[in-house]
Amino acid sequence: MGDSLDENLIVLQHLRRAGITASDYVIFLPWINEDPEKSYPWLENTISPINRSATVTVNDNTKKDFIGTYVIDSDNNGTSTTIRFSNLLLNKSQEFSRQNRNKLSRAFVLYDSLKLLILAVNQSYTEMGHLGAFNSTLMLQQISGITFEGASGVVEMDYNNERIPFYSLYEIRDDSDYNIYQIAKISPIKYITESNQTTYYLKMSKLDPPTKDKLKSKTAEPACGFQGYKCDYSKWYVISGTITVIVIVIGIGYYLKKRGIKKLVI
């Protein structure tokens, strides 16, 4: 599996040839490193050679491999900053159309990155004056724990200076070619380990009962169980142990025989 839906297409095609499809199995597709340049792989842009206008068409052969699969992606939750920033871009430039989510997404990330840097510089300046504003080590320390409402959603930095992700679970359905449907929230919950380390676990919420039942109906447990506890492997242990002993005995016998032959020759 790759980090984009395009990279997942080849895997889905191989799974289909092996008889594994979304109608019988739960298939999760990662899209956690979405490239703003990319859109849904079943949407194809055709440029007219006459007037250079773009037409979007749907490739049904590509789409069928994705129908019924589940995508783990950003929750795409906006904030008041998202609304203000979007309106500003849409009012100032015709290039940022409401259909062009890719360009908006790129602008959101750039805005949040610059705001994060400014907040870190401001805190460093407050603590150490002009020297703090040019102290990269101090600025990195300030980034840890910063939280603010960004254009791309709530930005919360952990103690490794990485953004804490907020995911959602989406379903790709046949009734829409331009949207995927959010069916659950996946939120990081912070906790302290026994060694006093800060870490996170992911909690799924807001999963409606019909969807939960559909997921459970596709989760066929293997004959030996997910951990293998339903099958008795003791006889195989006995067989493998016996074979091992026989091989060792044969090896020792062969070694002693060769050694006896050498003594006779001497």
N, C-alpha and C positions, 0 to 999 in steps of 0.2 A: 504494500500500500504506500502511496505517496502522500504529499501534503496538499495536493490539489485534486479536484474532481477529475481533471484531465488525466492525471497519472493513475487514478483508480480505474479508469475505463478498461485498460488492458487486463487488470486483475479480474474485474467483473466478467469479462468475456471468457477468460480461462475457467472461471468458476462455473459459468453457464454450460460450457462444453463438458464439464465434469458432473453436470446434473445438480449443481448447487445454485439455486436461485432465491430471490427475495420472497417469493411466494411460499417457500417452505422453511427458510432459515432467516434468522435475524442477522443482517449484515450492517455493520457500522463502518462508515467511511470518514476518515479524518480529513478535515479541511481547516486545520488550526493555523496554518501558515498561508492564508489566502493571499495570492498575488493580486493586487488591485487591477492589474492589466487583464486578468482572466475573468471570464464569465462562465455560465453554465456550458459544458462541453457540447450539449445537443443544440445550442444556438449557433448558427453560422451566419456571418456577415458576408453579403454579396455586394460588390461595388459595381454600379452600372458604368460601362465603358463610354456611355453617351454623355450623361450629365454628372457622373461621379457621385451619384447619390447612393446611400447605403440601404440595403434591405436585409432585414433579419428573417431567416427561415429556420424551421425546426427540423432537425434530422431525427425522424422517428426511430430509425434503426439504432441510433446511439442512445436515445432516450429510454428505450425499452429495457436496457440493461440496468438502468438506475431506478426505475419505478419500484417502489416498495422498500428501498434501502433507507438507512438512517444516517444523517450527517451530524458530526460533532463540530460545531463552529462557534464563533463568537456570538454572544447573546444579542449584539447589535442594539442594546438599549441606549437610547439617547437621553440627554439631559437638557436642561434649559439652555446650556451653552451650545448644544447641538442645534437647537432650533434657531437661536440667534445667529450662529455662524452660517448655517445653511441659507437662511433668508438673506444675509448680507451677500453671500456669493451669488445667489440666484438673481438678486437685484442688480448687482454690479456687472455681471458677465453673462451673456447669452450662452457661453460655452458650457456653463454648469447647468445643464438641463436636469429636470427632476428624474428623467430616465437614466441619466448618466451617473449611476451610483459609484462607479469605479473612480472617477475623478474626485468626487466628493470625499470618498473614503481616504484617498491619498492626502487631500488637503486637511482632513480631520487629524490624521496621524502626525502630519508636519506641525500643525498648530499645537497639539498636545506635547510634542517633543520640545518645542521651543518654550512652552509655558513651564514644563518641568525644569528645564535648564534655568530659566529666569528665577523660579522659586528657590532653587538650590543656591544660585548666586546671591540672591537677596538674603537668605539665611546666613550664608558665609560672611557676607558684608556686615550684617548685624552683629555677628559674634566677634569678628576680627578686623573690621574696617576694610580699607583698601587692600591690605594684604590678603584678607580672606577671599575677596572677589577674584583673585588670581591664583588661589590655592586649589589645584585640581583634586588633591587628596581630600581636603576638607569638603569640597563640593560633592564628591562621591559619597562621603559619609552623610551629608545632608539629604541626599536623594532617598536614602533608606527611610521608609515609613511615611513619605509624602503621600497625601491623599487630596484629590481635588476633582471637581466636576469638569471633565474634558469634553471636547467636541465628539470624540469617539466613544464616549461613555465615562463611567467613573474610573479614574486612574488611581490605583493604589499600588505603591511600590513596596516590595518585601525587603528583607535585610540582606539580600544578595543583589540589590539594585535591579531587580527584574520586576516587570509589571505582573501583578497577580491576575490571572486570567479568570474571566467569568464566561462560561460556556452555556450553550443551549443544545438541546437535541432536536433535530429537524427531520421531517419525513419528506421524501420526494414522491409526489403523487402524480397520477396520470392526468388529473383535471386541470393542471396548470403547468405551463412551460416556462413561466417567467418568475415563479416564486417557489420557495420550499417552506413547509409549514412547521412552525415551532410547536413542539408537543411537550417539552419539559425544560426546566431550568437545571443547570449543573453549576452549583456554587462552591467555591473553595471555603472550607471551614478551618480556621487556624487553631492549632493546639500545640502545647509544649510537651515534648517527649521526656522520658525518664532521664535522659542525659542533658536535659535543659536546652534542647534544640527546638527552634520554631519550625514547624512544618504544616502541611495542609492535607486534608482529605476532601474528596469531591462528594457533594451531597446532591442527589437528584430530587427535584420537587416539582409540584404542579403537573404531575403526570395523571391524566384523566383515566378513570376506570376502564373505558372501552379500549383505549390504547394499551393499557397495562395487560388486559386480558389477551389482546392480539399478540403482544410480545411473548407472553407466557405460552400461548398455544403453539408458537413456532420454536420454542425452546425444548427440543426433544432431547431427553437425557440419554446418554450412551448406555449400552447394555451393562457395562461395568460401573456406571455412575461417573460423575465428573472427576472424582478422586480415585476411582478404581476400587472402592471399598466393597462393591457388590459382587466381585468375582474372587474365587478362591485360587490363588496362585501357588499354594503350598506344593502341589504335585510337580509343578514345573521347577520349583526350587530343588526338590528331591532328584528329579531327572537330571537337571543341570549339574547338581553336586556329584551324582553318580558318574556322569560322563567325565567330569573334571578328574575324579579319582582314577578312573580307568586310563585316561590319557597320561596322568602322572606315573601310574604303575608301569604302563608300557614304556614310557620314557626311561624310567629307572632300570627296567629289565634290559632294554636295548643297550643302555650305558654299561651295565654290568657284563653283558655278553661280549661287547666290544673289548672291554678291559680284560676279560678272561682269554680272549683270542690273542691279544697282544702278549700276555704272559706266556702262553704256550709257544709263541714264535720265538720269544727271547730264550 
